[in-house]
Amino acid sequence: MELLQKSIGSQVLVELKGHRKLRGRLRGYDQHLNLILEDADEISVDVESGTETVEQVNTVIVRGDNVVIVSPPPKNAEKE
Protein backbone atom coordinates (compact mmCIF):
# COMPACT_ATOMS: atom_id res chain seq x y z
CA MET A 1 0.00 0.00 0.00
CA GLU A 2 2.97 2.32 0.53
CA LEU A 3 3.79 2.01 -3.16
CA LEU A 4 0.26 3.08 -4.09
CA GLN A 5 0.50 6.04 -1.73
CA LYS A 6 3.71 7.16 -3.45
CA SER A 7 2.00 6.76 -6.85
CA ILE A 8 -0.84 9.21 -6.12
CA GLY A 9 -0.69 11.96 -8.71
CA SER A 10 1.37 9.83 -11.10
CA GLN A 11 0.31 7.83 -14.11
CA VAL A 12 -0.26 4.12 -13.44
CA LEU A 13 -1.22 1.17 -15.61
CA VAL A 14 -4.01 -1.03 -14.21
CA GLU A 15 -4.65 -4.46 -15.69
CA LEU A 16 -8.21 -5.71 -15.22
CA LYS A 17 -9.98 -9.01 -15.66
CA GLY A 18 -11.18 -9.59 -19.22
CA HIS A 19 -7.99 -8.50 -21.03
CA ARG A 20 -8.61 -4.80 -20.36
CA LYS A 21 -6.22 -2.15 -19.14
CA LEU A 22 -6.61 1.37 -17.82
CA ARG A 23 -3.88 3.98 -17.92
CA GLY A 24 -4.37 7.17 -15.94
CA ARG A 25 -3.33 9.40 -13.08
CA LEU A 26 -4.02 7.79 -9.70
CA ARG A 27 -6.15 10.11 -7.60
CA GLY A 28 -6.96 7.76 -4.73
CA TYR A 29 -7.50 4.21 -3.49
CA ASP A 30 -8.76 2.30 -0.46
CA GLN A 31 -7.96 -0.93 1.40
CA HIS A 32 -10.08 -2.97 -1.08
CA LEU A 33 -7.95 -1.68 -3.99
CA ASN A 34 -10.84 0.40 -5.34
CA LEU A 35 -9.09 3.02 -7.47
CA ILE A 36 -9.92 6.47 -8.77
CA LEU A 37 -8.13 7.38 -12.01
CA GLU A 38 -8.20 10.74 -13.77
CA ASP A 39 -7.33 11.51 -17.40
CA ALA A 40 -7.69 7.78 -18.04
CA ASP A 41 -7.63 5.73 -21.21
CA GLU A 42 -9.20 2.28 -21.50
CA ILE A 43 -7.10 -0.14 -23.54
CA SER A 44 -8.95 -3.20 -24.85
CA VAL A 45 -7.10 -6.06 -26.50
CA ASP A 46 -8.77 -8.37 -29.01
CA VAL A 47 -7.37 -11.77 -28.02
CA GLU A 48 -7.83 -13.31 -31.48
CA SER A 49 -6.21 -10.58 -33.56
CA GLY A 50 -3.99 -9.04 -30.88
CA THR A 51 -5.11 -5.51 -31.80
CA GLU A 52 -5.50 -2.81 -29.17
CA THR A 53 -8.13 -0.10 -29.11
CA VAL A 54 -7.78 2.97 -26.89
CA GLU A 55 -10.78 4.95 -25.66
CA GLN A 56 -10.56 8.05 -23.48
CA VAL A 57 -12.70 7.73 -20.34
CA ASN A 58 -11.45 10.74 -18.30
CA THR A 59 -12.32 10.00 -14.63
CA VAL A 60 -13.16 6.43 -13.63
CA ILE A 61 -13.68 4.49 -10.41
CA VAL A 62 -12.43 0.90 -10.60
CA ARG A 63 -13.79 -1.73 -8.25
CA GLY A 64 -10.93 -3.58 -6.57
CA ASP A 65 -12.40 -7.02 -7.42
CA ASN A 66 -11.59 -6.39 -11.08
CA VAL A 67 -7.96 -5.35 -10.55
CA VAL A 68 -5.30 -7.91 -11.47
CA ILE A 69 -2.17 -5.72 -11.47
CA VAL A 70 -1.36 -2.09 -10.70
CA SER A 71 1.90 -0.98 -12.29
CA PRO A 72 3.35 2.15 -10.71
CA PRO A 73 5.35 4.73 -12.67
CA PRO A 74 9.10 4.25 -13.09
CA LYS A 75 11.14 5.57 -10.15
CA ASN A 76 12.63 8.36 -12.26
CA ALA A 77 9.25 9.56 -13.61
CA GLU A 78 8.02 12.89 -12.30
CA LYS A 79 4.44 13.54 -11.24
CA GLU A 80 2.45 15.16 -14.02
HELIX and SHEET records of a PDB file:
HELIX    1   1 GLU A    2  SER A    7  1                                   6    
HELIX    2   2 GLY A   64  ASN A   66  5                                   3    
SHEET    1   A 5 GLU A  52  VAL A  62  0                                        
SHEET    2   A 5 LEU A  35  VAL A  45 -1                                        
SHEET    3   A 5 ARG A  20  TYR A  29 -1                                        
SHEET    4   A 5 GLN A  11  LEU A  16 -1                                        
SHEET    5   A 5 VAL A  67  SER A  71 -1                                        
END                                                                             
